[in-house]
Amino acid sequence: MSEQKCRKVYVPVNLDVDAEGNILHKKSVRTDLPKPEHVIENDIYTLCMELCKDRGYDLAKDISAIGIGTPGAVDGIRGIVRQNVNIGYTNWQIKTNLEKLFGNVPVYVENDANAAVIAEATAGSAKGKK
């Protein structure tokens, strides 16, 4: 992680999304950067577990996948953040690291802009459009 001035940002996690893409419940945590990648990963894990508890979900039974959208250059196939200049991480193995925390729940990682386009095309106002 590169050295940079401490910034306050939020890690939003939209965990509770139904099959139509409606967000049913949100939770976020403030992060003070810079901090090591594993701290952010633990924050994401804790947030997801809190949401599961709040909504009465069992992680292994009720959660089919975890999706991460992040700014920067992302290798979505391997789940690696090649470079995120907003938070200063390079070659962050976020998929592998989060899958270790979440056990059998698959984690998908994509550039945030690409993830937004995919969401619009599959569940948003662009659904069914060419």
Secondary structure, 3 states (H helix, E strand, C coil): CCCCCCEEEEEEEEEEECCCCCEEEEEEEEEEECCCHHHHHHHHHHHHHHHHHHHCCCHHHHCCCEEEEECCEEECCCCEEEEECCCCEEEECHHHHHHHHHCCCCEEEEEHHHHHHHHHHHHCCCCCCC
